[in-house]
Amino acid sequence: MYKVIVFLLLVALVVTVVYAELLFQFSKTYPASVTVDDNLYTFTLLNPTTQAVALGIDL
């Protein structure tokens, strides 16, 4: 019985980690944006409040 419970907990942990990793990789809430124009790199930090408003999140 304990082996089944431990196995189910392990499966739940693996599924949670994989889901969180995919959610992080595919989310559009990156802290910065980079634009490349004619070998000129522009690195702009994004305002978290602006990002939250754009995503419809109440702070």
KOLDOMAR-668409 format. One line per 5 residues: number of its first residue (from 1); their letters; for each residue x, z, y of N, C-alpha, C, O, CB. Coordinates in pm, 1 decimal. Glycine has a CB too. Example, Ala and Ser with C-alpha at 12.3 -4.5 7.8 and 13.67 -1.06 7.14 Angstrom:
BEGIN
1 = as = 1319.0,780.0,-569.0,1230.0,780.0,-450.0,1320.0,780.0,-330.0,1423.6,846.5,-331.9,1130.8,904.6,-447.3  1285.0,708.0,-225.0,1367.0,714.0,-106.0,1290.0,787.0,3.0,1340.9,803.9,113.8,1408.4,572.5,-59.8
//
This chain:
BEGIN
1 = mykvi = 82.5,0.0,-120.0,0.0,0.0,0.0,86.7,0.0,126.1,58.2,-72.3,221.6,-93.7,121.2,0.0  192.6,81.5,125.9,279.2,87.8,243.2,351.8,-44.2,265.6,377.5,-83.0,379.5,380.3,201.0,228.5  384.4,-112.5,157.5,453.6,-240.7,171.0,365.2,-343.3,241.7,413.9,-423.4,321.4,496.0,-293.5,33.1  237.3,-340.5,212.6,143.7,-433.2,276.6,133.2,-402.7,425.2,133.7,-494.7,507.0,4.6,-425.2,210.4  123.8,-276.3,461.2,114.1,-236.4,601.7,241.4,-274.3,676.6,234.8,-327.4,787.4,88.1,-84.8,613.6
6 = vflll = 356.6,-247.3,617.0,483.9,-282.0,680.0,495.1,-433.5,696.0,541.3,-481.9,799.3,602.4,-227.7,597.0  453.3,-507.4,595.0,457.5,-653.2,602.8,367.5,-705.3,714.9,408.2,-793.4,790.6,415.5,-714.7,469.0  246.8,-652.2,726.1,154.7,-695.4,831.4,208.2,-660.4,969.9,193.5,-739.0,1063.4,17.2,-631.7,811.0  269.6,-544.4,983.8,329.1,-507.4,1112.1,445.2,-600.2,1147.3,461.9,-638.3,1263.1,377.0,-361.6,1108.8  524.0,-635.7,1048.6,635.1,-727.9,1071.3,584.5,-865.6,1113.2,639.8,-927.3,1204.2,721.2,-739.5,945.2
11 = valvv = 480.6,-913.1,1047.6,421.2,-1041.9,1084.1,366.3,-1036.4,1226.0,385.1,-1130.5,1303.1,309.6,-1080.6,985.0  298.7,-927.7,1261.4,244.8,-913.4,1396.9,357.2,-912.4,1500.1,343.5,-971.5,1607.2,161.2,-784.7,1408.4  467.0,-846.4,1469.0,580.7,-842.4,1560.9,641.1,-981.2,1579.9,670.9,-1020.7,1692.6,687.4,-745.4,1509.4  659.1,-1054.5,1472.5,716.6,-1188.9,1480.8,624.9,-1281.1,1560.6,671.9,-1357.2,1645.2,740.8,-1246.6,1339.6  495.7,-1274.8,1534.6,400.7,-1359.5,1607.5,402.2,-1325.5,1755.6,397.4,-1415.5,1839.5,258.3,-1343.4,1550.8
16 = tvvya = 408.8,-1198.0,1789.1,411.9,-1155.5,1929.1,537.7,-1204.7,1998.9,530.8,-1252.8,2112.0,403.1,-1003.5,1939.0  651.8,-1193.4,1933.3,778.0,-1237.6,1993.3,777.5,-1388.7,2014.3,819.2,-1436.3,2119.9,897.3,-1196.6,1904.8  731.6,-1463.4,1917.0,727.2,-1609.6,1929.2,630.6,-1650.1,2039.9,662.0,-1738.6,2119.6,685.5,-1674.8,1795.0  514.0,-1587.0,2046.1,415.8,-1617.9,2150.4,472.0,-1587.2,2289.3,455.4,-1666.7,2381.9,286.1,-1538.4,2127.3  537.9,-1473.1,2303.8,594.7,-1435.7,2433.7,704.9,-1532.9,2474.4,715.1,-1569.6,2591.5,649.9,-1291.9,2429.4
21 = ellfq = 786.0,-1574.2,2380.0,893.7,-1669.2,2410.3,837.3,-1803.8,2454.8,884.9,-1861.7,2552.4,984.6,-1688.3,2287.7  737.6,-1853.2,2384.8,676.7,-1980.6,2423.3,605.6,-1968.9,2557.3,612.1,-2060.4,2639.4,578.5,-2027.8,2315.7  538.7,-1858.3,2579.5,469.5,-1837.3,2706.6,569.2,-1834.5,2821.3,543.3,-1890.7,2927.7,388.3,-1706.8,2703.4  682.6,-1769.4,2800.3,785.2,-1762.8,2904.4,844.1,-1900.4,2932.2,863.5,-1937.2,3048.1,896.3,-1665.5,2863.8  872.6,-1976.2,2827.6,936.9,-2106.2,2846.1,845.4,-2207.5,2912.6,891.2,-2291.6,2989.9,983.4,-2160.2,2713.5
26 = fskty = 715.8,-2199.8,2883.0,623.9,-2299.8,2935.3,546.9,-2253.3,3057.9,461.6,-2326.3,3108.4,527.6,-2339.6,2828.9  575.3,-2134.0,3106.1,507.1,-2088.3,3226.8,565.7,-2158.7,3348.2,680.4,-2203.2,3346.3,518.6,-1934.8,3242.2  486.2,-2168.2,3452.9,531.1,-2236.6,3573.7,566.8,-2137.0,3682.4,566.7,-2171.5,3800.6,423.7,-2332.7,3623.7  596.6,-2016.7,3644.8,626.5,-1913.0,3743.6,776.4,-1888.1,3750.3,821.4,-1773.8,3742.3,552.1,-1782.2,3709.8  851.6,-1992.5,3764.6,995.4,-1976.4,3776.8,1029.6,-1918.4,3913.8,958.2,-1945.6,4010.3,1067.2,-2111.0,3755.2
31 = pasvt = 1135.3,-1840.3,3925.4,1167.0,-1775.0,4052.5,1229.2,-1867.3,4156.0,1250.9,-1825.7,4269.8,1259.3,-1661.0,4028.0  1258.0,-1990.4,4119.7,1321.7,-2080.3,4215.9,1289.0,-2224.4,4180.5,1251.6,-2255.3,4067.4,1474.9,-2058.8,4219.2  1303.6,-2311.0,4278.5,1288.1,-2453.9,4253.4,1415.3,-2524.8,4297.9,1480.0,-2483.9,4394.3,1163.2,-2511.4,4327.4  1449.6,-2629.8,4227.6,1570.7,-2705.5,4259.2,1531.0,-2851.0,4278.8,1462.5,-2909.6,4194.9,1679.1,-2690.9,4146.3  1574.4,-2908.6,4390.1,1552.3,-3051.0,4414.1,1687.3,-3120.2,4425.5,1782.5,-3064.7,4480.4,1467.0,-3074.1,4542.3
36 = vddnl = 1694.1,-3241.2,4373.4,1819.1,-3317.3,4375.1,1793.3,-3448.6,4448.1,1713.0,-3530.2,4402.9,1873.1,-3343.0,4229.6  1861.1,-3469.0,4560.8,1849.7,-3592.4,4638.3,1989.7,-3641.0,4674.5,2061.6,-3575.6,4750.0,1763.4,-3570.7,4766.8  2027.5,-3756.4,4619.8,2157.2,-3817.3,4652.0,2272.8,-3718.8,4636.8,2352.6,-3700.4,4728.8,2155.2,-3872.1,4793.9  2280.7,-3656.7,4521.3,2386.3,-3560.5,4488.3,2383.9,-3435.4,4576.0,2483.1,-3362.8,4582.4,2520.8,-3627.1,4500.5  2272.6,-3409.6,4643.2,2258.4,-3287.9,4723.1,2160.4,-3195.9,4650.7,2045.4,-3232.5,4626.6,2209.2,-3320.0,4869.5
41 = ytftl = 2206.9,-3078.6,4617.1,2124.9,-2982.9,4544.9,2066.6,-2881.1,4642.4,2140.0,-2819.4,4719.6,2207.1,-2912.5,4435.1  1936.8,-2863.9,4638.8,1869.9,-2764.2,4721.9,1809.3,-2659.6,4630.2,1723.8,-2690.8,4547.2,1760.8,-2829.3,4813.3  1853.1,-2536.9,4645.1,1805.8,-2426.2,4562.0,1721.5,-2335.6,4650.0,1773.4,-2272.9,4742.3,1925.3,-2347.3,4496.7  1592.6,-2328.1,4622.5,1500.4,-2253.5,4707.1,1437.7,-2140.3,4627.2,1374.2,-2164.2,4524.5,1391.4,-2346.1,4764.8  1455.1,-2018.3,4673.7,1388.4,-1905.3,4610.1,1241.8,-1906.3,4650.0,1208.0,-1927.5,4766.5,1455.7,-1770.8,4649.2
46 = lnptt = 1156.0,-1883.3,4552.8,1013.2,-1884.9,4579.1,962.6,-1744.5,4607.0,1009.5,-1647.2,4547.9,937.7,-1946.3,4461.6  868.4,-1735.5,4696.0,806.9,-1607.7,4730.1,710.5,-1568.8,4617.6,617.2,-1643.8,4588.8,732.6,-1615.6,4868.2  731.0,-1453.4,4553.4,642.0,-1413.2,4443.5,496.2,-1403.7,4485.9,406.7,-1432.9,4406.6,686.2,-1280.0,4387.3  471.3,-1363.2,4609.9,333.7,-1351.9,4657.4,269.4,-1489.7,4665.1,153.6,-1507.2,4627.0,329.1,-1282.6,4795.0  344.7,-1586.9,4714.4,292.9,-1723.6,4722.7,265.5,-1779.0,4583.6,163.9,-1845.0,4561.7,391.8,-1814.7,4797.4
51 = qaval = 354.8,-1752.6,4490.6,335.0,-1798.0,4353.8,211.4,-1733.5,4292.4,134.1,-1800.4,4224.0,458.2,-1767.2,4269.2  192.5,-1604.7,4316.3,77.6,-1534.5,4260.7,-52.2,-1590.9,4317.2,-149.3,-1609.8,4243.9,87.3,-1384.0,4289.4  -53.8,-1617.8,4447.2,-173.6,-1674.1,4510.0,-201.8,-1813.0,4453.3,-317.0,-1847.9,4427.6,-157.0,-1680.7,4664.1  -96.3,-1892.1,4434.0,-113.2,-2026.3,4379.2,-168.6,-2021.8,4237.5,-241.8,-2111.8,4196.2,19.5,-2101.4,4380.9  -134.4,-1918.6,4163.9,-183.0,-1904.3,4026.6,-314.9,-1829.6,4018.8,-371.8,-1815.3,3910.6,-80.2,-1833.4,3942.6
56 = gidl = -364.4,-1781.5,4133.1,-491.4,-1709.8,4134.4,-480.9,-1567.2,4086.7,-577.9,-1512.5,4034.2,-590.3,-1781.5,4051.1  -364.7,-1505.0,4103.6,-343.6,-1366.9,4059.6,-356.6,-1274.6,4179.3,-291.6,-1295.4,4281.8,-204.5,-1349.8,3991.6  -440.0,-1173.1,4166.8,-454.9,-1074.2,4273.9,-345.2,-970.1,4263.0,-325.3,-910.5,4157.2,-594.0,-1006.9,4268.3  -274.4,-948.5,4372.0,-169.0,-846.3,4372.9,-219.8,-718.6,4434.9,-145.6,-620.9,4444.5,-45.4,-895.6,4448.5
//
